[in-house]
Amino acid sequence: MVDLGDLALWTAGATWVLAVGTLLALYWQTRQAGRLNSANAVITLRERFDSPRMRKARRQTSQHLIKNDLGDITSLEVLTFFELIGAQTARGLLDEEMVWEAFGGWISSYYGAMRSPVDRIQQLRDIARDPLLFHKLEWLDKRIASLDRKQLGSKYVEPLAVAEEDLLYLRREADLEVE
């Protein structure tokens, strides 16, 4: 004979297991969807970064940075682009490691050149009277450096000024072909 109390207990237990399993599956699916959205967003941003308009802005900006000539940088499009990526990454919309893989060298190079030998970012902040101007780019550069340290381990060397690697990036950017 079946005890109705035991049957009710087993039914309740099975219902809880099913409910918890369903919630875990939904959590996993949501997390996977977020990762996929982040990956797609990084790919789209990378395509935008390689667009003719952006290549022209990158070329002009890097040429002026190499010459140490801020006065002629009329377009802040490259820095604004990285500021947007920084804001999205800080909010968790973009995966840090994917951003690091896709843009890390450029972010470090442009940011380093904007900070040294003259702190152009501070100059821009002073002109605009906005102490938060490019603060997400600054945050992103620190995160990129942290990921560099993590990946390179003992081989990581803290940059003191515009490193030779940064200048190589800028020189390649200055020679970009634009359509």
C-alpha positions, 0 to 999 in steps of 0.5 A, a space after each residue: 500500500 502507498 503511503 500518501 504522506 511519503 508520496 507527497 513528500 517525494 513529490 515536493 522534493 522532486 518539484 524542488 529539484 526540478 525548480 532548482 535545476 530549471 533555475 540553474 539551466 536558465 542562469 547558464 543560458 543567460 550567462 552564455 547569451 551574455 558572453 555571445 552578445 559580448 563577443 558579437 559586440 567586440 567583433 562589431 567594434 573591431 569592424 568599426 575600428 577598421 572602417 575607412 573613417 576610423 582608419 583615417 582618424 587613427 592615421 591622423 591622430 597617430 601622426 600628430 602623436 608621433 610629432 608630439 603635436 596636440 594642437 593639430 589633433 582636431 578629432 578625438 574620435 580614436 580616444 572617444 572610441 576607446 572611452 566608449 569601450 572602457 565604459 562598456 567594459 567597466 559595466 560588464 557589457 564587454 568581456 575584459 579579456 576579449 577587449 584586451 585581445 582585440 584592442 589591448 595594444 592600441 589602447 596602451 599605445 594611444 593612452 601612453 602617447 597621450 600621457 607622455 612626454 606631455 600629459 595631453 589628457 590632463 590638458 584636454 581635461 583642463 581645457 574642457 573643465 571636465 576632470 572626468 574626461 576620458 576617465 573610462 579610457 584611463 580605467 581601461 588602460 589600467 585593466 589592460 596593463 593588469 591583464 598584460 601582467 597576468 599573461 606575461 607574469 615575470 616577463 612583464 616590464 612596467 612602462 616608464 614612458 612611451 615605450 618602443 612598442 607603443 611607438 611601433 604601433 603608432 608608426 604602423 597607424 601613421 602609415 595606414 592606408 585609407 580609402 
